[in-house]
């Protein structure tokens, strides 16, 4: 008796949601450039059906914003649906790079970029949803799908246009082939120990000294060996807060500082030197994320304080230039800023080529869930090391996801569920969809009642 053939599926819908959480009310996420963020997600669900009309697996993805304008990001995702609907699930999962190239190569959409801004982030959300779908079909968490993939196939997923003066396909293939050596042992260690994390939860700029003290002490008690403080609004205030934090955590815990692009180059140098007495491990986003030469000048001037950036670096080309110019010590990839997994593969390989460690940004809603997969793949399949490598961790909003991050002894536990850990709980989508979800409708009614 011949086996029953597996059903064939196609993508039949691209659903979008504007989801916002009221984090500004407790100043969670506050920094010098963003004092009142409402952590938000422009969320996409790829729905699939078989030829017989049966519902198939879903792919989930999103890009992170901080409130107003999230509706623009949602509209940008919706504008990509004609590239996606009708595609064979089997084909797109076997080669996500084809869809990625189609999206970034749309001649009319490129006029809005190219490969930057709202449209590029929308592409990243859709591409990440495809990878979520591919990992679910393979019955593997994404980190494992990537780690066990053939190096030749991974290279095919990358667009090397604009990169070959710094990284060629042959060099990328060699890096990935070397990464296969010892991969099984590293996988076992990852599953046993997890991936090291650092925390920003104590250091939001709007927190009082009492709250900073309490949360910093708790972070050390929980085993974190690095914390991060937001700086850049007022130097006197930053000196006081850094003094408080250092007195709590002691001399042996790393303390990073993050200016969130607040400063001009000369100001960044002056301000970082003023805080040097507190032994900051790195200064993050000291100036415009597009200013390659500015970062290089800051790095030279503030050493041994390291320079880290990446959460607002808009594409692989800027990362390439940063690395070529010796402008940074730490590459901070963001799972939802660039064009999704495919482009982040290129950035990870660029970092490996230049010998620069990757410590991802993960401060926003769902970013911890996504980027853990990329760092774990980097460890197993590219860098082979967790030395001086940590993933950012914040301790809020994880309960809205079906497969939330798990932190044990200040380490990310390796996900085991198939997919990209991107699926949000349906009840959270219903409650926090803007403007008519249950929370926001009730909030609007309450404001009307107070005004009356």
Secondary structure, DSSP 4 states (H G I P E B T S, - for coil): -PPPPPPPEEEEEEEEEEEE--GGGTTTT--SS-TT---EEEEEEEEEEETTS-B---EEEEEEE-STTHHHHHHHHHTTHHHHTT-BHHHHHH-HHHHHHHHHT-HHHHTT-SS-HHHHHHHHHHHHHHHHHHHHHHTSBHHHHHHTS-HHHHHHTS--TTTTTT--HHHHHHHHHHHTTTHHHHHHHHHHH-EEEEE-TT--TTS-HHHHHHHHHHHHHTT-SEEEEE--S-HHHHHHHHHHHHHHH-TTSEEEEE-TT---HHHHHHHHHHTGGG-EEEEES-S-TT-HHHHHHHHHHHTTSEEEE-TT--SHHHHHHHHHTT--SEE---TTTSSSHHHHHHHHHHHHHHT-EE-----STTHHHHHHHHHHHIIIIII---TT--EEE--SSGGGBTT---EETTEEPPP-SSB-S-PBPHHHHHHHBTTTSHHHHHHHHHHHHHH-
